[in-house]
Amino acid sequence: MNKKIFFVATVAASLAVLPSCKNEVDDLFDQSAADRIEQAMTDYNEALCSAENGWEMLYFANGDEQGYNLLCKFDKNGSVKFAAKNEFSSNNQYAEETSLYEMIADNGPVLTFNTYNKLFHIFADPNDIPSTGEDDETGFGHEGDYEFVVHEATADQIFLKGKKYGISIYLRKLPADLAWEDYFAQVEANKAKYFNSKVKTIWLETATKRYTVQDMTSGVMSFVPEGGDAVSETLYKAYILTYDGKLHFITPFKGIDGKISVQNFDVAEDGTLVCSDEGETGRFYSFTPADMFTATSYTWRIDKNAVEGSWATAYQALVDGIVAYKKSSPLQYVEFSYDSKNAVEGYPNLMTIKTKSYTLKYYFNIAVEGDNAVNITYGGTADNNSKVFYRDVPAVVDFCNALCGASTLTGNSNMAITTLVVANATGSFAVDLR
């Protein structure tokens, strides 16, 4: 199977545009080179125009910035309609624009977009990029291609290579019933689902090593091998996430040791992203619920509408007790975070009870006892206001005590955990990542 084809389907399922060589050797050499190129240009143009609802273009201008989801529909009259929704093409608003294209001969078929289309040509325009510094890329812009050598075509996808910079660009046929604005909405939903901006780090596990992954929402992921040095061993790779949840790197990720070559990932039944390249293994997934809850960089807030059983009773008692105490202001929220700097020694996990007038801090040790299990012990308070409320409001004491002991944790995703349900034998509560 040809590994150049993006999200390769079985050969039998693909309709090749170019004719088979079988039993056609004589015919092939009866044609001149010019005739063969002319025929290929005709065949490729028919392929471009065959998509009833157009194509998803997975466009990379260069390897140092994110890839871009563009939509394009070709017409036999030589026009092409583009749609985009990104910072540079359309100021993050959905937009369409029509221009011209042509299939030309240049040592082979070349697809050229030969009249200016702002949504597309902005990436090939040698103008400074507004979001970069004055000294960056002056006179070069994004350095993207607008002419492409056509390498392969099937009924469902077309493989192009930039004529000047040589970056691989893929066209994937869109479903006939997918509205173009809905396409971009689905891309954005997948980005939030798999690479939520609140989640700073996930894992990539390959056949040889495991990597911590960051900067997912930037469009250029950074990878550090587990136990490696973030200064000297960080690797980077630009990617695109598609409307149907597939992930595609600009080039294969070969890892720190060069022993792997993973480029394409698809959604597995458990919601993780699994490598779909033939002969390769790899999987993106989240840290465990227990590790997420105890991470030093995250804050989790109780969802007051997702408190069940004994926890519902304890939470309501806390609300009532705080309001009743010296006519204190109402409870605003309860959060969990990590605060080793101000903590009671040995109890670095902080529960904050926030009212309009007071910020109450109570310290715990949350010990991880498995992927989905923790054991919580109370350590005390670190400031006078918190001590006073603990002494005079029984509901505060009851709430701290209720936290103690064994609890199980369930995350809302195996890719980007943004909600956890904390449960014991008598009740549960949900916390949301802030």
C-alpha positions as CSV (number, residue, x, y, z in Angstrom):
1,M,0.0,0.0,0.0
2,N,1.3,3.4,-0.9
3,K,2.1,5.3,2.3
4,K,2.2,8.6,0.5
5,I,-1.6,8.7,0.2
6,F,-3.2,10.4,3.2
7,F,-5.5,8.2,5.2
8,V,-5.0,5.5,2.7
9,A,-8.0,3.5,1.8
10,T,-7.6,0.0,0.3
11,V,-6.5,0.1,-3.3
12,A,-9.5,-1.8,-4.4
13,A,-11.8,0.9,-2.9
14,S,-10.1,3.6,-4.9
15,L,-10.9,4.6,-8.5
16,A,-7.6,5.5,-10.2
17,V,-7.9,8.4,-12.5
18,L,-4.9,7.5,-14.6
19,P,-5.2,4.3,-16.7
20,S,-3.6,1.1,-15.7
21,C,-0.4,0.0,-17.3
22,K,-1.5,-3.6,-17.7
23,N,-1.6,-4.8,-21.3
24,E,-1.0,-1.2,-22.5
25,V,2.7,-1.0,-23.0
26,D,2.4,-0.7,-26.8
27,D,-0.3,2.0,-26.5
28,L,1.8,4.0,-24.0
29,F,4.8,4.2,-26.2
30,D,2.7,4.9,-29.3
31,Q,1.9,8.2,-27.7
32,S,4.4,11.1,-27.6
33,A,5.4,12.5,-24.2
34,A,3.4,15.6,-25.0
35,D,0.3,13.5,-25.7
36,R,0.7,11.6,-22.5
37,I,1.0,14.8,-20.4
38,E,-2.0,16.2,-22.2
39,Q,-4.0,13.1,-21.4
40,A,-2.9,13.2,-17.8
41,M,-3.9,16.9,-17.5
42,T,-7.3,16.0,-18.9
43,D,-7.7,13.2,-16.5
44,Y,-6.6,15.2,-13.4
45,N,-8.9,18.1,-14.4
46,E,-11.8,15.7,-14.6
47,A,-10.9,14.4,-11.2
48,L,-10.8,17.9,-9.7
49,C,-14.2,18.7,-11.1
50,S,-15.8,15.4,-10.1
51,A,-16.3,16.4,-6.5
52,E,-20.0,17.4,-6.3
53,N,-19.4,19.3,-3.0
54,G,-15.7,20.1,-3.5
55,W,-12.6,19.2,-1.6
56,E,-11.0,19.6,1.8
57,M,-7.5,21.0,1.2
58,L,-5.0,20.2,3.9
59,Y,-2.7,23.1,3.3
60,F,0.7,23.7,4.9
61,A,2.6,26.9,3.9
62,N,5.7,25.8,5.8
63,G,6.8,23.5,8.6
64,D,7.1,26.2,11.3
65,E,3.4,27.1,11.5
66,Q,0.1,25.4,11.7
67,G,-1.6,23.8,8.8
68,Y,-4.8,25.3,7.4
69,N,-8.2,23.8,6.5
70,L,-9.3,25.2,3.2
71,L,-12.3,24.2,1.0
72,C,-12.3,24.4,-2.8
73,K,-14.6,23.4,-5.6
74,F,-13.4,23.3,-9.2
75,D,-15.6,24.0,-12.2
76,K,-14.9,23.0,-15.8
77,N,-15.2,26.6,-16.9
78,G,-11.9,27.2,-15.1
79,S,-13.2,28.8,-11.9
80,V,-12.5,27.6,-8.4
81,K,-14.3,28.7,-5.2
82,F,-12.4,28.7,-2.0
83,A,-13.7,28.9,1.6
84,A,-11.7,29.6,4.7
85,K,-12.0,30.4,8.3
86,N,-8.6,31.3,9.8
87,E,-6.6,34.3,11.2
88,F,-4.8,35.2,8.0
89,S,-7.3,34.5,5.2
90,S,-10.5,35.8,6.8
91,N,-9.9,37.2,10.3
92,N,-11.3,34.0,11.8
93,Q,-14.7,34.5,10.0
94,Y,-16.2,32.2,7.4
95,A,-15.6,33.6,3.9
96,E,-15.8,32.4,0.3
97,E,-14.1,33.8,-2.8
98,T,-14.0,32.6,-6.4
99,S,-11.0,32.9,-8.8
100,L,-9.4,31.0,-11.6
101,Y,-7.3,27.8,-11.9
102,E,-5.6,26.0,-14.7
103,M,-3.9,22.7,-15.4
104,I,-0.7,23.3,-17.2
105,A,2.2,21.2,-18.5
106,D,5.6,21.6,-17.0
107,N,7.5,18.4,-17.1
108,G,4.2,16.9,-16.0
109,P,0.8,18.1,-15.0
110,V,0.8,21.2,-12.7
111,L,-2.2,22.7,-11.0
112,T,-1.8,26.5,-10.8
113,F,-4.2,29.0,-9.2
114,N,-3.4,31.8,-11.6
115,T,-5.6,34.7,-10.5
116,Y,-5.4,36.1,-7.0
117,N,-7.7,34.7,-4.3
118,K,-7.2,36.3,-0.9
119,L,-8.3,33.3,1.0
120,F,-5.7,31.1,-0.6
121,H,-2.9,33.3,-2.0
122,I,-2.4,35.1,1.3
123,F,-0.1,32.2,2.2
124,A,2.1,32.7,-1.0
125,D,2.1,36.4,-0.8
126,P,5.6,37.8,0.1
127,N,4.2,40.3,2.6
128,D,5.1,40.5,6.2
129,I,2.9,38.5,8.6
130,P,1.1,41.1,10.9
131,S,1.4,38.9,14.0
132,T,5.2,38.5,13.9
133,G,7.9,40.9,14.8
134,E,9.3,43.6,12.5
135,D,12.4,41.6,11.7
136,D,10.7,38.3,11.1
137,E,10.2,37.0,7.5
138,T,10.5,40.5,6.0
139,G,9.5,40.2,2.4
140,F,8.8,36.5,2.6
141,G,5.4,36.1,4.3
142,H,4.3,32.5,4.9
143,E,6.4,31.1,2.0
144,G,3.6,28.9,0.8
145,D,3.1,27.5,-2.7
146,Y,0.3,28.3,-5.1
147,E,1.3,25.9,-7.9
148,F,1.4,22.2,-7.4
149,V,2.7,19.1,-9.2
150,V,-0.1,16.6,-9.4
151,H,1.2,13.2,-8.3
152,E,-1.7,10.9,-7.8
153,A,-5.5,11.0,-7.9
154,T,-8.3,8.6,-6.8
155,A,-12.0,9.1,-6.6
156,D,-11.7,10.4,-3.1
157,Q,-8.4,12.2,-2.8
158,I,-5.7,13.9,-4.8
159,F,-2.0,14.2,-3.8
160,L,-0.2,17.4,-4.7
161,K,3.3,18.7,-4.1
162,G,4.2,22.3,-4.0
163,K,6.2,23.3,-7.1
164,K,8.6,25.7,-5.3
165,Y,8.8,24.4,-1.7
166,G,7.8,20.7,-2.2
167,I,5.4,20.4,0.7
168,S,2.8,17.6,0.3
169,I,-0.7,18.9,0.0
170,Y,-3.8,16.6,0.0
171,L,-7.3,17.1,-1.3
172,R,-10.0,14.9,0.3
173,K,-13.4,14.8,-1.3
174,L,-16.2,16.3,0.9
175,P,-19.4,14.4,1.6
176,A,-22.1,15.7,-0.7
177,D,-24.4,16.7,2.2
178,L,-21.8,18.6,4.3
179,A,-22.5,22.3,4.3
180,W,-19.3,24.3,4.1
181,E,-19.9,26.4,7.2
182,D,-20.8,23.2,9.1
183,Y,-17.4,21.8,8.0
184,F,-15.5,24.5,9.9
185,A,-17.8,24.1,12.9
186,Q,-17.0,20.5,13.0
187,V,-13.2,21.2,12.8
188,E,-13.5,23.6,15.7
189,A,-15.5,21.1,17.7
190,N,-12.9,18.4,17.2
191,K,-10.1,20.8,18.2
192,A,-12.0,21.6,21.5
193,K,-12.7,17.9,22.0
194,Y,-9.2,16.5,21.4
195,F,-6.9,19.4,22.1
196,N,-8.8,21.6,24.6
197,S,-6.9,24.8,25.4
198,K,-7.3,24.2,29.1
199,V,-5.4,20.9,28.9
200,K,-1.7,21.8,28.7
201,T,-0.1,18.3,28.3
202,I,-1.1,14.9,26.8
203,W,0.8,11.8,25.9
204,L,1.9,10.3,22.6
205,E,2.9,6.7,22.9
206,T,4.8,5.1,20.0
207,A,6.4,1.7,19.4
208,T,9.8,2.9,20.9
209,K,9.1,5.8,23.3
210,R,6.5,7.8,25.1
211,Y,6.4,11.6,24.6
212,T,4.8,14.4,26.6
213,V,3.0,16.6,24.1
214,Q,2.3,20.3,24.5
215,D,1.2,23.3,22.4
216,M,-1.5,21.3,20.8
217,T,-3.8,24.2,20.2
218,S,-1.1,26.2,18.5
219,G,-1.1,23.9,15.5
220,V,2.6,23.0,16.0
221,M,2.9,20.3,18.7
222,S,6.1,20.0,20.8
223,F,7.3,16.6,21.9
224,V,9.7,15.7,24.7
225,P,10.6,12.0,25.2
226,E,9.6,10.8,28.7
227,G,12.4,11.5,31.0
228,G,14.2,13.6,28.4
229,D,15.5,17.2,28.5
230,A,13.0,19.8,27.4
231,V,15.8,22.1,26.3
232,S,17.8,19.8,24.0
233,E,15.4,17.1,23.1
234,T,12.2,18.9,22.2
235,L,10.8,18.0,18.7
236,Y,8.2,20.0,16.8
237,K,5.6,19.0,14.2
238,A,2.9,21.0,12.4
239,Y,-0.5,19.3,12.0
240,I,-4.0,19.6,10.7
241,L,-7.2,18.2,12.4
242,T,-10.0,17.4,10.0
243,Y,-13.8,17.7,10.1
244,D,-14.1,14.0,10.7
245,G,-11.5,13.9,13.5
246,K,-8.4,12.7,11.6
247,L,-5.0,14.1,12.4
248,H,-2.3,14.6,9.8
249,F,1.2,15.8,10.3
250,I,3.0,17.8,7.6
251,T,5.6,15.1,7.5
252,P,6.0,11.8,9.4
253,F,7.1,12.2,13.0
254,K,10.2,10.1,13.4
255,G,10.8,10.5,17.1
256,I,14.0,11.3,18.9
257,D,15.6,8.0,17.7
258,G,14.4,8.0,14.1
259,K,13.0,4.5,14.5
260,I,9.3,5.4,13.9
261,S,7.4,7.1,11.1
262,V,3.9,8.1,12.2
263,Q,1.9,10.7,10.3
264,N,-1.8,9.9,10.2
265,F,-4.2,9.3,13.2
266,D,-7.8,8.3,13.3
267,V,-10.4,8.3,16.1
268,A,-10.5,5.0,18.1
269,E,-13.6,3.6,19.9
270,D,-12.2,4.9,23.2
271,G,-11.9,8.4,21.8
272,T,-8.2,8.5,21.6
273,L,-6.3,9.2,18.3
274,V,-4.6,6.1,17.0
275,C,-2.0,5.9,14.2
276,S,-3.5,4.7,10.9
277,D,-0.2,4.3,8.9
278,E,0.5,0.8,7.7
279,G,3.0,-1.0,9.9
280,E,3.2,1.8,12.5
281,T,1.7,2.1,16.0
282,G,1.1,5.2,18.0
283,R,-1.6,6.8,20.2
284,F,-2.5,10.2,21.6
285,Y,-4.2,10.1,25.0
286,S,-4.7,12.0,28.2
287,F,-3.0,11.7,31.6
288,T,-5.0,9.6,34.0
289,P,-7.9,11.1,35.9
290,A,-5.9,10.8,39.2
291,D,-2.9,12.5,37.7
292,M,-5.0,15.3,36.2
293,F,-6.7,15.9,39.6
294,T,-3.4,16.2,41.4
295,A,-1.4,18.0,38.7
296,T,0.4,21.1,40.0
297,S,-0.8,23.3,37.1
298,Y,-4.5,22.7,37.1
299,T,-7.4,24.1,39.1
300,W,-10.7,22.2,39.4
301,R,-14.0,23.9,40.5
302,I,-17.0,22.0,41.9
303,D,-20.1,22.1,39.6
304,K,-22.8,23.0,42.1
305,N,-25.4,21.4,39.8
306,A,-23.5,18.1,39.7
307,V,-23.4,17.1,43.4
308,E,-25.1,13.8,44.3
309,G,-26.0,11.8,47.4
310,S,-24.2,12.6,50.7
311,W,-22.2,15.3,48.8
312,A,-25.3,17.2,48.0
313,T,-26.2,17.3,51.7
314,A,-22.7,18.4,52.7
315,Y,-22.5,21.0,49.9
316,Q,-25.9,22.6,50.8
317,A,-24.9,22.6,54.5
318,L,-21.7,24.5,53.6
319,V,-23.7,27.0,51.6
320,D,-26.2,27.6,54.4
321,G,-23.5,27.5,57.2
322,I,-21.3,30.2,55.5
323,V,-24.3,32.5,54.9
324,A,-25.5,32.1,58.5
325,Y,-22.1,32.8,60.1
326,K,-22.0,36.5,61.0
327,K,-24.3,37.2,58.0
328,S,-21.3,36.3,55.8
329,S,-21.6,36.8,52.0
330,P,-22.9,33.8,50.0
331,L,-20.6,31.0,48.8
332,Q,-19.2,31.7,45.3
333,Y,-17.3,28.5,44.5
334,V,-15.2,25.6,45.9
335,E,-12.0,24.8,44.0
336,F,-9.1,22.3,44.2
337,S,-5.5,23.2,43.2
338,Y,-1.9,22.7,44.2
339,D,-0.1,25.1,46.5
340,S,3.1,23.7,48.0
341,K,4.4,27.2,48.7
342,N,1.9,28.2,51.4
343,A,0.8,24.7,52.4
344,V,0.8,23.0,55.7
345,E,3.9,20.8,55.5
346,G,3.2,17.5,53.7
347,Y,-0.3,18.7,52.5
348,P,0.2,20.5,49.2
349,N,-3.3,20.1,47.8
350,L,-5.5,23.1,48.4
351,M,-9.2,23.4,48.7
352,T,-10.4,27.0,48.3
353,I,-13.8,28.1,49.6
354,K,-14.5,31.5,48.1
355,T,-17.1,34.0,49.2
356,K,-17.4,37.6,48.2
357,S,-15.7,38.6,51.5
358,Y,-13.4,35.7,52.3
359,T,-11.0,33.3,50.6
360,L,-10.7,30.2,52.9
361,K,-7.9,27.8,52.4
362,Y,-7.8,24.2,53.6
363,Y,-4.9,21.8,52.8
364,F,-5.0,18.1,52.0
365,N,-2.7,15.4,50.8
366,I,-4.3,13.7,47.7
367,A,-2.3,10.5,47.2
368,V,-2.7,8.8,43.8
369,E,-3.5,5.1,44.3
370,G,-4.1,4.1,40.7
371,D,-5.2,5.6,37.4
372,N,-8.7,6.3,38.8
373,A,-8.2,6.3,42.5
374,V,-7.0,8.7,45.2
375,N,-6.8,8.7,49.0
376,I,-7.4,12.1,50.7
377,T,-6.2,13.2,54.1
378,Y,-6.8,16.6,55.8
379,G,-3.8,18.6,57.0
380,G,-5.1,21.8,58.4
381,T,-5.3,25.5,57.5
382,A,-2.6,28.1,56.8
383,D,-4.3,31.5,57.6
384,N,-6.4,32.9,60.4
385,N,-9.6,33.5,58.5
386,S,-9.7,29.9,57.5
387,K,-9.0,28.8,61.1
388,V,-11.9,30.9,62.4
389,F,-14.4,29.5,60.0
390,Y,-13.2,25.9,60.7
391,R,-13.7,26.6,64.4
392,D,-17.0,28.3,64.3
393,V,-18.9,26.8,61.2
394,P,-19.5,23.0,61.7
395,A,-20.4,22.6,58.0
396,V,-16.8,23.6,57.0
397,V,-15.5,20.8,59.3
398,D,-18.0,18.3,57.9
399,F,-17.1,19.2,54.4
400,C,-13.4,18.8,55.0
401,N,-14.0,15.5,56.7
402,A,-16.3,14.2,54.0
403,L,-13.4,14.7,51.5
404,C,-11.2,12.3,53.4
405,G,-10.7,8.7,52.5
406,A,-10.8,6.8,49.2
407,S,-12.4,8.2,46.1
408,T,-12.6,7.1,42.5
409,L,-12.3,9.5,39.6
410,T,-13.9,9.4,36.2
411,G,-12.9,11.7,33.3
412,N,-15.1,12.9,30.5
413,S,-12.5,12.0,27.8
414,N,-9.5,9.9,27.1
415,M,-8.0,12.8,25.1
416,A,-8.7,16.1,26.9
417,I,-10.1,15.7,30.4
418,T,-12.0,18.8,31.4
419,T,-14.5,17.3,33.8
420,L,-13.9,14.8,36.6
421,V,-16.5,13.0,38.7
422,V,-15.2,12.3,42.2
423,A,-17.1,9.6,43.9
424,N,-17.1,7.6,47.2
425,A,-19.5,5.0,48.6
426,T,-22.2,7.5,49.5
427,G,-22.1,10.2,46.8
428,S,-20.3,12.2,44.2
429,F,-19.5,15.6,42.8
430,A,-18.2,16.9,39.5
431,V,-15.3,19.3,39.1
432,D,-14.6,21.3,35.9
433,L,-11.1,22.4,34.8
434,R,-10.6,26.1,35.0
